[in-house]
Amino acid sequence: MAASKYKMEQIRYSELHSEDFEQLLKMSQKLWTDFDEEELKNLLKEMTQLEKNRILMAKRADGENVGFSIFSIRTDYVEGADKSPTGYLEGIYIEPPYRKNGIAKEFLRIGEMWCKEKGCTQIGSDTWLTNKASREFHKKIGFWEEEEIVHFLKNIK
């Protein structure tokens, strides 16, 4: 069946299992292109060990992973949040042929329920200022832009 014909009910959602890790890594490399493979692999392994994170996978009926989302509970400052803890959408990726089929919305629904269970009343996320596609995606699924920020660094000599 062609990906564009997939209906949301044909996609199954589950927590990350060890056998899914390599596919998670491959999809993560498509989302976070600035990381080298080993660095990203270590970061993802660390994320799987922390109870404050929840990694969800979207699978076709044949077991092929077509997307992932990573949610966390943050207790540090989240721009614009009313209180702490705050849920956070750390990353979401859907393979291109499966986009616009409701997978991201279902990830968000599941993630929001988990965040509520952890005492959160808001969920944050972020993207680069120049990533217009991500900014539009976030707005489409109910986020609003809180603020724009440019970070600076200076070497001290």
Backbone as ProteinMPNN parsed JSONL, in Angstrom:
{"seq_chain_A": "MAASKYKMEQIRYSELHSEDFEQLLKMSQKLWTDFDEEELKNLLKEMTQLEKNRILMAKRADGENVGFSIFSIRTDYVEGADKSPTGYLEGIYIEPPYRKNGIAKEFLRIGEMWCKEKGCTQIGSDTWLTNKASREFHKKIGFWEEEEIVHFLKNIK", "coords_chain_A": {"N_chain_A": [[0.851, -1.179, 0.0], [0.583, 2.188, -0.843], [2.276, 4.894, 0.771], [0.881, 7.331, 0.996], [-1.686, 6.464, 1.023], [-2.058, 5.306, 3.42], [-3.928, 4.949, 6.328], [-4.569, 6.603, 9.416], [-5.324, 4.795, 11.429], [-4.026, 2.51, 10.693], [-1.503, 2.786, 11.509], [0.598, 2.054, 14.169], [1.358, 2.933, 17.521], [3.986, 3.084, 19.805], [6.087, 2.785, 22.719], [9.625, 3.29, 22.526], [11.43, 0.426, 21.624], [14.214, -1.758, 22.184], [14.958, -3.015, 19.781], [14.207, -1.158, 17.911], [16.029, 0.847, 17.906], [18.126, 1.356, 16.015], [16.714, 2.212, 13.743], [15.534, 4.473, 14.827], [17.844, 6.008, 15.218], [18.678, 6.373, 12.516], [16.52, 7.865, 11.446], [16.689, 10.061, 13.141], [19.078, 11.2, 12.347], [18.299, 12.375, 10.002], [16.729, 14.403, 10.913], [18.277, 15.886, 12.781], [20.751, 17.128, 11.505], [23.159, 18.35, 12.086], [24.603, 16.918, 13.923], [27.192, 14.508, 14.412], [27.224, 10.994, 13.647], [28.04, 9.264, 15.809], [27.948, 10.964, 18.034], [25.229, 11.665, 18.075], [24.111, 9.13, 18.431], [25.05, 8.489, 21.02], [23.773, 10.525, 22.483], [21.062, 9.865, 22.071], [20.997, 7.319, 23.255], [21.479, 8.04, 25.899], [19.162, 9.528, 26.367], [17.255, 7.508, 26.34], [17.613, 6.327, 28.768], [16.67, 7.949, 30.761], [14.048, 8.719, 32.96], [12.616, 11.015, 32.64], [12.14, 11.356, 30.014], [10.295, 10.462, 27.083], [10.117, 8.339, 24.448], [8.536, 7.834, 21.469], [7.403, 5.634, 18.934], [6.217, 5.353, 15.588], [4.651, 2.913, 13.74], [4.236, 0.924, 10.814], [1.891, -1.669, 9.899], [3.459, -3.835, 9.179], [5.629, -3.597, 10.799], [7.601, -1.769, 10.161], [9.236, 1.188, 11.024], [8.03, 4.481, 10.819], [8.2, 6.96, 11.849], [9.06, 9.113, 14.654], [8.806, 10.473, 17.978], [9.971, 12.597, 20.555], [9.523, 13.315, 23.843], [9.895, 15.333, 26.76], [10.204, 16.058, 30.269], [10.679, 19.1, 31.582], [12.344, 20.868, 34.102], [13.824, 23.071, 34.316], [14.07, 26.518, 33.244], [11.629, 27.318, 30.856], [11.047, 29.141, 28.053], [8.552, 31.506, 28.375], [6.768, 29.831, 29.73], [4.229, 29.201, 32.171], [4.545, 27.841, 34.569], [6.525, 25.374, 36.357], [6.828, 21.835, 36.494], [7.433, 21.676, 32.91], [6.187, 20.297, 29.984], [7.934, 19.085, 27.093], [8.457, 19.098, 23.665], [10.865, 17.519, 22.265], [11.736, 16.537, 19.856], [10.457, 15.628, 16.658], [9.712, 13.487, 14.025], [8.661, 12.471, 10.87], [8.695, 10.149, 8.294], [8.968, 11.328, 4.955], [7.005, 10.254, 2.951], [4.876, 9.624, 4.608], [3.849, 11.804, 5.82], [1.377, 14.266, 6.716], [-0.742, 12.625, 7.337], [-1.826, 12.515, 9.803], [-0.16, 11.484, 11.746], [1.713, 13.004, 13.236], [-0.037, 14.579, 14.75], [-1.221, 12.608, 16.319], [1.01, 11.668, 17.724], [1.482, 14.005, 19.219], [-0.892, 14.15, 20.715], [-0.68, 11.825, 22.331], [1.742, 12.401, 23.635], [1.075, 14.785, 24.994], [-0.829, 13.828, 26.817], [0.812, 12.217, 28.426], [2.532, 14.178, 29.453], [0.683, 15.686, 30.962], [0.017, 13.753, 32.897], [2.373, 13.836, 34.286], [2.206, 16.175, 35.648], [2.273, 18.543, 34.187], [1.123, 21.578, 32.691], [1.529, 22.889, 30.392], [3.174, 22.713, 27.2], [6.262, 22.936, 25.625], [8.443, 23.764, 22.844], [11.029, 23.963, 20.343], [12.775, 25.519, 17.592], [15.055, 26.344, 14.953], [15.415, 29.785, 14.128], [15.498, 30.292, 11.387], [14.251, 28.078, 10.287], [11.728, 27.718, 8.555], [9.808, 25.835, 7.715], [9.549, 24.124, 9.941], [8.653, 25.969, 11.825], [6.145, 26.665, 10.775], [4.928, 24.14, 10.855], [4.816, 23.715, 13.678], [3.025, 25.782, 14.428], [0.776, 24.917, 13.064], [0.07, 22.638, 14.497], [-0.808, 23.664, 16.86], [0.933, 25.144, 18.533], [2.229, 28.318, 19.64], [4.333, 31.063, 18.74], [6.612, 32.082, 21.065], [8.854, 33.755, 21.601], [11.488, 35.365, 19.755], [14.916, 34.748, 19.451], [18.355, 35.499, 19.479], [21.401, 34.031, 19.968], [24.55, 34.87, 21.394], [28.121, 34.607, 21.391], [31.375, 35.1, 22.748], [34.809, 34.785, 22.541], [37.013, 34.68, 25.266], [39.961, 36.288, 25.889]], "CA_chain_A": [[0.0, 0.0, 0.0], [1.37, 3.422, -0.911], [2.271, 5.629, 2.04], [-0.157, 8.357, 1.011], [-2.972, 5.794, 1.219], [-2.117, 4.799, 4.79], [-4.839, 5.634, 7.233], [-3.984, 6.724, 10.739], [-5.577, 3.611, 12.246], [-3.112, 1.457, 10.274], [-0.228, 3.083, 12.158], [0.597, 1.717, 15.596], [2.256, 3.783, 18.303], [4.499, 2.398, 20.981], [7.33, 3.301, 23.266], [10.801, 2.755, 21.863], [11.964, -0.873, 22.032], [15.633, -1.841, 21.822], [15.115, -3.393, 18.376], [13.889, 0.009, 17.082], [17.012, 1.905, 18.119], [18.858, 1.699, 14.782], [15.827, 3.017, 12.899], [15.453, 5.774, 15.492], [19.082, 6.72, 14.903], [18.664, 6.768, 11.103], [15.57, 8.968, 11.273], [17.217, 11.205, 13.893], [20.11, 11.816, 11.519], [17.608, 13.196, 9.005], [16.186, 15.57, 11.617], [19.356, 16.652, 13.408], [21.854, 16.937, 10.567], [24.391, 18.962, 12.6], [25.297, 15.964, 14.793], [27.775, 13.341, 13.749], [26.482, 9.785, 14.006], [28.4, 8.755, 17.138], [27.44, 11.934, 19.012], [23.773, 11.513, 18.122], [23.861, 7.806, 19.009], [25.261, 8.609, 22.468], [22.711, 11.374, 23.026], [19.821, 9.09, 22.073], [21.117, 6.277, 24.286], [21.296, 8.712, 27.186], [17.745, 9.891, 26.486], [16.455, 6.315, 26.62], [17.863, 5.913, 30.153], [16.106, 8.908, 31.712], [12.595, 8.63, 33.126], [11.992, 12.284, 32.273], [11.949, 11.34, 28.569], [9.45, 9.416, 26.495], [10.342, 8.233, 23.01], [7.453, 7.091, 20.832], [7.633, 5.222, 17.553], [5.044, 5.071, 14.752], [4.998, 1.743, 12.912], [3.259, 0.323, 9.914], [1.46, -2.998, 10.332], [4.544, -4.789, 8.955], [6.683, -3.345, 11.775], [8.522, -0.732, 9.701], [9.07, 2.48, 11.69], [7.863, 5.587, 9.87], [8.363, 8.23, 12.55], [9.303, 9.096, 16.097], [8.717, 11.728, 18.722], [10.627, 12.565, 21.857], [8.98, 14.277, 24.802], [10.603, 15.351, 28.037], [9.685, 16.92, 31.334], [11.732, 20.042, 31.944], [12.155, 21.614, 35.345], [14.536, 24.332, 34.162], [13.253, 27.558, 32.627], [11.155, 27.181, 29.483], [10.607, 30.463, 27.638], [7.129, 31.812, 28.36], [5.922, 28.893, 30.492], [3.634, 29.744, 33.393], [5.047, 27.153, 35.763], [7.367, 24.21, 36.164], [7.51, 21.373, 35.297], [6.837, 21.935, 31.606], [6.444, 19.278, 28.976], [8.718, 19.62, 25.983], [8.595, 18.296, 22.461], [12.29, 17.621, 21.93], [11.904, 16.244, 18.442], [9.423, 14.835, 16.0], [10.086, 13.245, 12.638], [7.837, 11.523, 10.122], [9.257, 9.937, 6.968], [8.192, 12.16, 4.018], [5.79, 9.692, 2.339], [3.828, 9.39, 5.61], [3.431, 13.083, 6.391], [0.016, 14.743, 6.438], [-1.671, 11.515, 7.569], [-2.278, 12.565, 11.189], [0.785, 10.839, 12.658], [2.241, 14.018, 14.162], [-1.116, 14.943, 15.681], [-1.387, 11.516, 17.282], [2.174, 11.764, 18.613], [1.266, 15.123, 20.137], [-1.972, 13.776, 21.641], [-0.12, 10.873, 23.293], [2.743, 13.127, 24.418], [0.395, 15.717, 25.901], [-1.419, 13.041, 27.912], [1.923, 11.827, 29.296], [2.97, 15.39, 30.154], [-0.342, 15.981, 31.977], [0.202, 12.776, 33.973], [3.573, 14.24, 35.02], [1.939, 17.443, 36.328], [2.487, 19.704, 33.322], [-0.054, 22.245, 32.127], [1.937, 23.44, 29.109], [4.237, 21.994, 26.501], [7.08, 23.818, 24.796], [9.257, 23.188, 21.783], [11.845, 25.004, 19.732], [13.386, 25.278, 16.294], [15.886, 27.462, 14.537], [14.721, 30.947, 13.593], [15.455, 30.199, 9.928], [13.565, 26.865, 9.846], [10.341, 28.138, 8.303], [8.922, 24.664, 7.65], [9.286, 23.695, 11.313], [7.839, 27.005, 12.481], [4.778, 26.5, 10.271], [4.432, 22.879, 11.41], [4.466, 23.937, 15.084], [1.797, 26.592, 14.473], [-0.327, 24.094, 12.561], [-0.369, 21.666, 15.509], [-1.325, 24.342, 18.045], [1.901, 25.952, 19.278], [2.416, 29.704, 19.222], [5.706, 31.52, 18.935], [6.731, 32.826, 22.322], [9.806, 34.835, 21.377], [12.612, 35.086, 18.867], [16.128, 35.044, 20.194], [19.635, 35.231, 18.839], [22.422, 33.811, 20.994], [25.882, 35.382, 21.054], [29.287, 34.13, 22.146], [32.626, 35.803, 22.525], [35.951, 34.153, 23.195], [37.725, 35.526, 26.236], [41.431, 36.109, 25.695]], "C_chain_A": [[0.893, 1.238, 0.0], [1.209, 4.203, 0.389], [1.146, 6.646, 2.097], [-1.547, 7.763, 1.221], [-3.132, 5.252, 2.631], [-3.096, 5.612, 5.599], [-4.24, 5.606, 8.628], [-4.184, 5.46, 11.569], [-4.695, 2.428, 11.841], [-1.718, 1.668, 10.853], [-0.382, 2.757, 13.636], [1.659, 2.548, 16.295], [2.708, 3.009, 19.537], [5.729, 3.125, 21.491], [8.478, 2.646, 22.505], [11.184, 1.411, 22.476], [13.398, -0.958, 21.53], [15.831, -2.187, 20.343], [14.807, -2.242, 17.411], [15.002, 1.05, 17.079], [17.738, 2.31, 16.837], [18.0, 2.533, 13.839], [15.619, 4.4, 13.508], [16.676, 6.614, 15.143], [19.075, 7.213, 13.456], [17.704, 7.928, 10.858], [16.069, 10.224, 11.976], [18.288, 11.937, 13.1], [19.498, 12.698, 10.433], [17.054, 14.473, 9.634], [17.294, 16.471, 12.137], [20.648, 16.452, 12.61], [23.177, 17.519, 11.064], [25.194, 18.023, 13.501], [26.015, 14.919, 13.947], [27.104, 12.093, 14.341], [26.773, 9.306, 15.433], [27.86, 9.668, 18.246], [25.926, 11.777, 19.182], [23.395, 10.18, 18.755], [23.998, 7.852, 20.532], [24.17, 9.44, 23.127], [21.395, 10.609, 23.118], [19.861, 7.984, 23.119], [20.898, 6.872, 25.671], [19.83, 9.064, 27.413], [16.886, 8.687, 26.85], [16.575, 5.883, 28.081], [17.162, 6.793, 31.188], [14.588, 8.812, 31.76], [11.875, 9.911, 32.736], [11.755, 12.386, 30.771], [11.021, 10.218, 28.161], [9.653, 9.443, 24.991], [9.27, 7.316, 22.44], [7.818, 6.785, 19.388], [6.28, 5.009, 16.874], [5.452, 3.977, 13.779], [3.852, 1.366, 11.991], [2.906, -1.058, 10.458], [2.566, -4.039, 10.149], [5.735, -4.558, 9.885], [7.684, -2.282, 11.375], [8.209, 0.591, 10.41], [9.001, 3.588, 10.652], [7.992, 6.945, 10.551], [8.641, 8.024, 14.019], [9.007, 10.463, 16.683], [9.398, 11.522, 20.069], [10.051, 13.694, 22.697], [9.813, 14.212, 26.069], [9.819, 16.201, 29.024], [10.846, 17.801, 31.767], [11.368, 20.758, 33.236], [12.968, 22.9, 35.338], [13.615, 25.327, 33.446], [12.908, 27.217, 31.186], [10.535, 28.521, 29.104], [9.088, 30.572, 27.598], [6.236, 30.901, 29.177], [5.45, 29.528, 31.791], [4.184, 29.117, 34.654], [5.908, 25.965, 35.368], [6.77, 23.054, 36.963], [6.724, 21.704, 34.027], [7.178, 20.777, 30.685], [7.21, 19.901, 27.825], [8.77, 18.616, 24.844], [10.026, 18.495, 21.979], [12.552, 17.374, 20.454], [10.762, 15.415, 17.918], [9.82, 14.702, 14.54], [9.159, 12.18, 12.063], [8.495, 11.37, 8.752], [8.369, 10.652, 5.937], [6.96, 11.509, 3.393], [4.615, 9.543, 3.307], [3.326, 10.685, 6.248], [2.021, 13.43, 5.929], [-0.999, 13.607, 6.484], [-2.141, 11.471, 9.018], [-1.32, 11.95, 12.193], [1.322, 11.831, 13.679], [1.188, 14.429, 15.186], [-1.315, 13.861, 16.738], [-0.202, 11.467, 18.244], [1.933, 12.849, 19.663], [0.176, 14.79, 21.157], [-1.438, 12.842, 22.729], [0.879, 11.575, 24.216], [2.122, 14.091, 25.41], [-0.235, 14.98, 27.072], [-0.341, 12.651, 28.914], [2.398, 13.031, 30.101], [1.972, 15.781, 31.247], [-0.205, 15.047, 33.173], [1.39, 13.134, 34.857], [3.418, 15.62, 35.665], [2.143, 18.695, 35.493], [1.156, 20.275, 32.839], [0.258, 22.903, 30.791], [3.012, 22.55, 28.504], [4.954, 22.986, 25.595], [7.787, 23.039, 23.712], [10.129, 24.305, 21.236], [12.308, 24.571, 18.359], [14.251, 26.472, 15.975], [15.017, 28.552, 13.932], [14.521, 30.836, 12.086], [14.691, 28.984, 9.403], [12.07, 27.141, 9.686], [9.372, 26.963, 8.27], [8.569, 24.186, 9.055], [8.413, 24.704, 12.046], [6.375, 26.877, 12.051], [4.144, 25.221, 10.813], [3.98, 23.075, 12.851], [3.172, 24.738, 15.213], [0.588, 25.757, 14.069], [-0.839, 23.111, 13.619], [-0.69, 22.329, 16.862], [-0.339, 25.12, 18.893], [1.821, 27.398, 18.803], [3.868, 30.072, 19.477], [5.754, 32.421, 20.151], [7.691, 33.997, 22.166], [10.849, 34.39, 20.374], [13.868, 35.522, 19.595], [17.349, 34.702, 19.342], [20.647, 35.106, 19.962], [23.759, 34.33, 20.485], [26.92, 34.7, 21.925], [30.468, 35.015, 21.824], [33.718, 35.028, 23.243], [36.616, 35.151, 24.126], [39.205, 35.239, 26.093], [42.188, 36.527, 26.919]], "O_chain_A": [[1.854, 1.315, 0.767], [0.153, 4.178, 1.022], [0.517, 6.81, 3.143], [-2.484, 8.486, 1.561], [-4.21, 4.791, 3.004], [-3.082, 6.842, 5.548], [-3.492, 4.692, 8.975], [-3.299, 5.089, 12.34], [-4.622, 1.441, 12.573], [-0.846, 0.812, 10.699], [-1.366, 3.136, 14.271], [2.718, 2.831, 15.736], [1.908, 2.366, 20.216], [6.325, 3.955, 20.803], [8.315, 1.578, 21.915], [11.255, 1.274, 23.697], [13.755, -0.298, 20.554], [16.775, -1.701, 19.719], [15.112, -2.338, 16.222], [14.934, 2.029, 16.335], [17.943, 3.501, 16.602], [18.5, 3.461, 13.203], [15.538, 5.391, 12.782], [16.553, 7.793, 14.812], [19.432, 8.363, 13.2], [18.04, 8.87, 10.141], [15.894, 11.331, 11.467], [18.392, 13.161, 13.175], [20.122, 13.665, 9.996], [16.925, 15.498, 8.965], [17.249, 17.687, 11.952], [21.525, 15.687, 13.013], [24.225, 17.201, 10.503], [26.352, 18.308, 13.808], [25.517, 14.498, 12.903], [26.495, 12.151, 15.409], [25.849, 8.98, 16.178], [27.375, 9.189, 19.271], [25.416, 11.76, 20.303], [22.448, 10.117, 19.539], [23.153, 7.315, 21.248], [23.695, 9.098, 24.21], [20.693, 10.694, 24.126], [18.864, 7.739, 23.798], [20.217, 6.284, 26.511], [19.316, 8.915, 28.521], [15.905, 8.82, 27.581], [15.723, 5.146, 28.577], [17.07, 6.423, 32.358], [13.924, 8.823, 30.723], [10.663, 9.903, 32.523], [11.226, 13.392, 30.297], [10.965, 9.167, 28.799], [9.392, 10.454, 24.339], [9.117, 6.173, 22.871], [8.464, 7.587, 18.713], [5.325, 4.546, 17.498], [6.462, 4.09, 13.084], [2.676, 1.472, 12.339], [3.557, -1.552, 11.378], [2.609, -5.024, 10.886], [6.746, -5.251, 9.772], [8.544, -1.922, 12.179], [7.069, 1.055, 10.402], [9.806, 3.633, 9.723], [7.902, 7.977, 9.886], [8.486, 6.929, 14.56], [8.964, 11.469, 15.976], [9.398, 10.428, 20.634], [10.088, 14.863, 22.314], [10.367, 13.167, 26.41], [8.91, 16.947, 28.663], [11.865, 17.312, 32.255], [10.233, 21.194, 33.429], [12.83, 23.729, 36.237], [12.49, 24.979, 33.088], [13.782, 26.87, 30.392], [9.603, 28.984, 29.762], [8.42, 29.829, 26.88], [5.043, 31.176, 29.306], [6.176, 30.293, 32.425], [4.282, 29.774, 35.691], [6.002, 25.605, 34.194], [6.24, 23.295, 38.048], [5.523, 21.973, 34.067], [8.326, 20.336, 30.621], [7.141, 21.11, 27.609], [9.087, 17.443, 25.039], [10.353, 19.51, 21.364], [13.481, 17.938, 19.875], [10.174, 14.606, 18.636], [10.214, 15.676, 13.898], [8.908, 11.143, 12.677], [8.819, 12.372, 8.114], [7.144, 10.587, 6.035], [5.927, 12.173, 3.308], [3.478, 9.357, 2.872], [2.463, 10.649, 7.126], [1.545, 12.953, 4.899], [-1.994, 13.624, 5.759], [-2.783, 10.504, 9.429], [-1.633, 11.897, 13.382], [1.377, 11.522, 14.87], [1.501, 14.606, 16.364], [-1.548, 14.161, 17.909], [-0.383, 11.249, 19.441], [2.155, 12.63, 20.853], [0.312, 15.117, 22.337], [-1.713, 13.044, 23.912], [0.862, 11.37, 25.43], [2.588, 14.204, 26.544], [-0.181, 15.459, 28.205], [-0.556, 12.744, 30.123], [2.642, 12.916, 31.302], [2.378, 16.168, 32.343], [-0.297, 15.481, 34.321], [1.42, 12.782, 36.037], [4.392, 16.175, 36.174], [2.182, 19.799, 36.036], [0.194, 19.542, 32.612], [-0.641, 23.419, 30.126], [3.66, 21.757, 29.186], [4.323, 23.773, 24.89], [7.734, 21.81, 23.67], [9.981, 25.464, 21.627], [12.238, 23.393, 18.009], [14.186, 27.496, 16.654], [14.0, 28.267, 13.298], [13.482, 31.243, 11.568], [14.497, 28.864, 8.193], [11.266, 26.836, 10.566], [8.241, 27.077, 8.742], [7.41, 23.875, 9.327], [7.527, 24.32, 12.809], [5.472, 26.973, 12.882], [2.97, 25.212, 11.185], [2.884, 22.651, 13.217], [2.315, 24.399, 16.029], [-0.487, 25.875, 14.657], [-2.025, 22.785, 13.645], [-0.827, 21.647, 17.877], [-0.741, 25.711, 19.896], [1.391, 27.663, 17.68], [4.542, 29.474, 20.315], [5.017, 33.403, 20.244], [7.368, 35.117, 22.561], [11.067, 33.196, 20.167], [13.877, 36.548, 20.276], [17.349, 33.73, 18.587], [20.738, 35.987, 20.817], [24.061, 34.241, 19.295], [26.637, 34.274, 23.045], [30.542, 35.607, 20.747], [33.57, 34.661, 24.408], [36.757, 36.328, 23.796], [39.641, 34.091, 26.168], [43.417, 36.449, 26.942]]}, "name": "protein", "num_of_chains": 1, "seq": "MAASKYKMEQIRYSELHSEDFEQLLKMSQKLWTDFDEEELKNLLKEMTQLEKNRILMAKRADGENVGFSIFSIRTDYVEGADKSPTGYLEGIYIEPPYRKNGIAKEFLRIGEMWCKEKGCTQIGSDTWLTNKASREFHKKIGFWEEEEIVHFLKNIK"}
